Amino acid sequence: MKRKEIMKYLNIYKNVIFFSNLDIETQEKIAEISNFIDCEEKTLILEQHKLSDCIYLILKGKVFCSYNNLIIKVINEGDLFLETGIFNRVESFYSYLTDNETILLQIKYEDLIPIFKEQGIKNIIYKIFEKAIKENQYLNQFINTEEIIKKVFLNFELKFYYQNIIMFNNQKKILLPISGTIFKEKKMQELQNFIHSVNLNYKNQIEKGKIYMDTIIKEESINYNILGDECIIFEIEFENLIPIISFNQIKEISIKDLILILKNNPQFNFLSSFTIFNLANSMKKKEYKQGDLILKNGPFSNKFFYIKEGEVQIVINEKEIKTLSYNNSFGDILSEKNSYSRNANFFSLTKTIIYTLNKKKYEEIVDKENPLFQTLKKLIIINDITINLNSLYYVKDIGRGSYGKVYLVCNEKRYFAIKTVEIKSLYEKKEMAKLYLSEKIISSSIEHPLIVHLFNTYKTRDYLFFLMEFVDGISLRKKINESKKKNQLKNYEETQFYGAILFSVLNYLQNKRIIHRDLKPDNIIINTNGYLKVIDFGVAKNLEKKDYTNTIIGTSYYMSPEVILGKPYNFNADYWSLGIILYEIYYGKLPFNKNDEAKFLYENILNLKLYFSNDSKSENFNNLICNLLDKNQKNRISSFKAIKNHKFFKNFDFDALNKFMIKPQFIPKETVSDINIHELISFISFINNNNDSNSSGELDNYINKQVEEILYHF
């Protein structure tokens, strides 16, 4: 074949990325060392388990790649094969056989490598990389100068894959395929069908020389399956790329911290990793002096505010309603203009540092057509601090405790749960008063779609009130009992789903340094969307100022050994409680309550070994429980990363869970009907009519100064 004809082929096939990015002079050199092979009949190019000494380009026809005489892929016209030998020569795992009437271009490694070395193999890959970056609509926003492109290039890794199938799953990687045959989103069963049917034009074969970042942009769990024994991928973990391409260089806080802040906020946690990165890059720092007005009352907030340092006071009609501190946020960036009225002012109580995100910038970055955006607007609970007691109507009693009652109430728009605590019951019980104040502080700092939301607290002469989100559905306790009656236990998928939700909640709380200390099925509600909500932070504790606490507190069946013994403990105690809950969900019974002998419960928890069924289906679950219920808290599994990597959660899509995209097996029925306030009485009237407190003169006899001081801050 004439040199001009070879040059024509080298220029025609643009997917031959090793050649298409070379200059003309280098292409001509390659043309001079190329050999033309015309295979009129089927010809064996390379035998299985042999070393190749050539690279091949198919000019016409096709080549079959097979393993033990089973064709596993077909290499078509315009494709290179055996190019991996340029970088690393190994025995071929497969054999390569041409079809009839196939024309190949053959180039020996010994002739090609010196030319590539002259050009610089690294430079060749750099040109492929540079072109791919410039063509990528997402990365070219940030990697847009030669200096940054080179810096990013040095942080990518060149990986060789010689296996038949590589599953990347939901790893947050940016991939640039250099060589090989790679298929996207193929399940194992479909892949086997593909191998046997020899489908020549499968639509999900990915293009070499093009960047793929679906797991970051769309947060999808995607499999990349590699056929054949020659695949080179240039790749990087997105997390490692973030500091390099970030232009938001704020000294006091890293871009990774800003990303974590947004991920932990329900207004943003449904977004993809790349979108959150983009938003974090757009956040601005602002400092306020003591007494400065941060946000004025008005129709709506057009910013998201995150408090990095200091305190913010919320004032309505010159009365302090709430104080927000470090790691709290405010401002409802999802709210539509005039959708609700804000009659509160936000002032800096001290010198305050705040990071803000502008609504206009948010709308530029976020795809509002994404159905998840609309879903979240319905799921998110807007902090409505303007609700007052006089606007509420009594519906029914829904709970009772040692020191108070919980009622279902409503206003014209929605239902609420309101917990009432009689102040008289707290006199001479200083610790209980402290717990209620702590509950207010902790619950006010929590903002998570899988945790019950505290709207506001109120104090009158006789009562403390906690106005909370009403979670319609049934308790997890009731669900466990029903499953037991119907003999529907050992439901692996359902336990996995509930466990993933609860571990996600624990991770959120742990990041905020909060221990719940009373996790149990009674404090977990299955909402009418089938997802769980954790409630009741009455004995929760913030470990912001120290690493451990040692108070003996909680519900006996769910207390860890260190809590029972009064030893120092931290978040590990909540992981123990969750281990008990999961065991109960799966097996329908408590692990240490042998023969229901409650009097020996503590002794059993401290000394009794776990009992499991021996079926293979439960093996991964049992292993997880053993790790959670390790009596030595130092050995206990207690990190979200370790949980997600455990075999029990293999193939579970935590990203889909965060977006409410997993369909629950069980959905409770709604228990409330449409609101009709004309048939209801005022909540304040109901409370006053049922108030059995002593008169103010008699109350004076109970007054405890220390309790009064505590409640002053409520």
Secondary structure, 3 states (H helix, E strand, C coil): CCHHHHHHHHHHCCCCHHHHCCCHHHHHHHHHCEEEEEECCCCEEECCCCCCCEEEEEEECCEEEEECCEEEEEECCCCEECHHHHCCCCCCCCEEEECCCEEEEEEEHHHHHHHHHHHCHHHHHHHHHHHHHHHCCCHHHCCCCHHHHHHHHCCCEEEEECCCCCCCCCCCEEEEEEEEEEEECCCHHHHHHHHHHCCCCCCCECCCCCCECHHHHCCCCCCEEEEEEEEEEEEEEHHHHHHHHCCCCCCCCCHHHHHHHHHCCCCCCCCCHHHHHHHHHCCEEEEECCCCEEECCECCCCEEEEEEECCEEEEECCEEEEEECCCCEECCCCCCCCCCCECCEEEECCCEEEEEEEHHHHHHHCCCCCHHHHHHHHHCCCCCCCCCHHHCEEEEEEEECCCEEEEEEECCCCEEEEEEEEHHHHCCCHHHHHHHHHHHHHHHHCCCCCECCEEEEEECCCEEEEEEECCCEEEHHHHHHHHHHCCCCCCHHHHHHHHHHHHHHHHHHHHCCEECCCCCHHHEEEECCCCEEECCCCCCEECCCCCCECCCCCCHHHCCHHHHCCCCECCHHHHHHHHHHHHHHHHCCCCCCHHHCHHHHHHHHHHCCCCCCCCHHHHHHHHHHHHHCCCCCCCCCCCHHHHHCCHHHCCCCHHHHHCCCCCCCCCCCCCCCCCCHHHCEEHHHHHHHCCCCCCHHHHHHHCCHHHHHHHHCC
